[in-house]
Amino acid sequence: MSHHPPNPPVIHSFASPEVLTSSLASFVVKAQKEAIDKKGRFTIALSGGSLPKQLSGLIGNHAVKWDMWQVFYADERVVPLDHPDSNHNLCTAELFSKVPIPTANIRTIDPTLLSDIEELSDAYEQELIREFAQKDAARFPVFDLILLGVGPDGHTASLFPGHELLAEEDRWVAYIEDSPKPPPKRITLTYPVINHASRVVFVAVGEGKAEILSEVLDSPEKGLPASRVKPVHPGQLFWFVDEKAAAKLRVPSQDFKL
Ligand SMILES: O=C(O)[C@H](O)[C@@H](O)[C@H](O)[C@H](O)COP(=O)(O)O
């Protein structure tokens, strides 16, 4: 692990959700290009909630090399893949059904394991191990990009305030059966995985996010789940927010330049 302290988050505040969406698409395309130039593939993890909709700027974008993407879920609800609660179902409806991505490049939970959450979670971890590396104590996967949302309680992925999973240091994927946000059964990437990514981006839009954004970013010492996302050097954390979500922030934002 790096001994360099994590870089402070870079906050980009946009005049409207539309400008955010097109800037986010440019950002993702740039991250994709850097990754493909270096190693011929692009590894990305997506969340549910409002996030998939914010990726609409990628639809019809010819710079996106969909066949080089390897997509994982930052968190997933333990339900069938075509269930209305499924993040995969949501991402498919909002994005994957509209772009030429090979199905094999979308790494879903194994729908045959829904009745055994521990096995399902371990199998998803194996899926990551197949993609990234052998798992050993010193090694965590390095995603090129992880896209996250933040809930009104400060949760992100399926890492909820006060939950024992906040302390998980070994597993790459963990499960919870008592999520305060329904549905209760979920799997999630753990902090060691999120915090070893090259880039992590939080996306938050609308006045409903203003209060929690200020708590997460202006008072990180409170240790809310979203405040614990601090990628190790040289990883970098970004926030893509609109003016309404940024309304109560005291920390400064920076202009978006590619
Ligand atoms: O599976 C989930 O529930 C999501 O991945 C979750 O972590 C989401 O990103 C936040 O709850 C924010 O949700 P909104 O974007 O809908 O506010």
The ligand as an SDF file (V2000), in Angstrom:
LIG
                    3D

 17 16  0  0  0  0  0  0  0  0999 V2000
  -28.1200   -0.3280   -5.0030 O   0  0  0  0  0  0  0  0  0  0  0  0
  -28.2960    0.8090   -4.6060 C   0  0  0  0  0  0  0  0  0  0  0  0
  -29.2030    1.1140   -3.8290 O   0  0  0  0  0  0  0  0  0  0  0  0
  -27.4100    1.8890   -5.1250 C   0  0  0  0  0  0  0  0  0  0  0  0
  -26.2590    1.4030   -5.7210 O   0  0  0  0  0  0  0  0  0  0  0  0
  -27.1330    2.9010   -4.0280 C   0  0  0  0  0  0  0  0  0  0  0  0
  -25.8960    2.8360   -3.4300 O   0  0  0  0  0  0  0  0  0  0  0  0
  -27.3760    4.2640   -4.5970 C   0  0  0  0  0  0  0  0  0  0  0  0
  -26.3160    4.6430   -5.4170 O   0  0  0  0  0  0  0  0  0  0  0  0
  -27.6140    5.3050   -3.5210 C   0  0  0  0  0  0  0  0  0  0  0  0
  -28.6160    4.8190   -2.6850 O   0  0  0  0  0  0  0  0  0  0  0  0
  -28.0380    6.6190   -4.1180 C   0  0  0  0  0  0  0  0  0  0  0  0
  -29.2600    6.4430   -4.7390 O   0  0  0  0  0  0  0  0  0  0  0  0
  -29.8980    7.5790   -5.6530 P   0  0  0  0  0  0  0  0  0  0  0  0
  -28.8940    7.8450   -6.7270 O   0  0  0  0  0  0  0  0  0  0  0  0
  -31.1570    6.9570   -6.1970 O   0  0  0  0  0  0  0  0  0  0  0  0
  -30.1470    8.7350   -4.7690 O   0  0  0  0  0  0  0  0  0  0  0  0
  1  2  2  0
  2  3  1  0
  2  4  1  0
  4  5  1  0
  4  6  1  0
  6  7  1  0
  6  8  1  0
  8  9  1  0
  8 10  1  0
 10 11  1  0
 10 12  1  0
 12 13  1  0
 13 14  1  0
 14 15  2  0
 14 16  1  0
 14 17  1  0
M  END
$$$$
